[in-house]
């Protein structure tokens, strides 16, 4: 949380992974954010932000999209300006999906995966995907509007065995 209990405001979600071995198809992981309205918190997302997109109001932007994992440290980055989201939006779920174009890959097949959620220089969430090694997609963090307090967050690691499109449609569903 930010100082003086105002909740989180502007966060950055970053993703890292090692490139695929020489001669193998590239490993392409993607950050996906689903935004939900106050009257349908666990239904279909009002909109999604992922590769080649941003939110309609510019509050959520994919700043860097890596298709290979090549680079130093965290290669893919998404900025979420929660404090600027319209009042009708009350929940944002962020996840990571593996593109399956080169054959089925799971997090266990990809070396050195990790995600970090930061507000300024403060790490809110930071972990690898070892506990969801058999999954092809995973939820990472959930942000909820807390009325006058602003936005709260909680780390959520829920693995999915599905393609990115199906994951995007189901990532914010209520856990059973």
Buried (B, 14 or more C-beta within 10 A) or exposed (E): BBEEEEBBBBBBBBBBBEBBEEEEEBBBBBBBBBBBBEEEBEEBBBBBBBBEBBBEEEBBBBEBBBBBBEEEEBBBBBBBBBBEBEEEBBBBBBBBBBBBEEEEBBBEBBEEBBBBBBBEEEEBBEBBBEEBBEBBBBBBBBBBBEEEEBBBBEBBBBBBEBBBEBBBBBBBBEEE
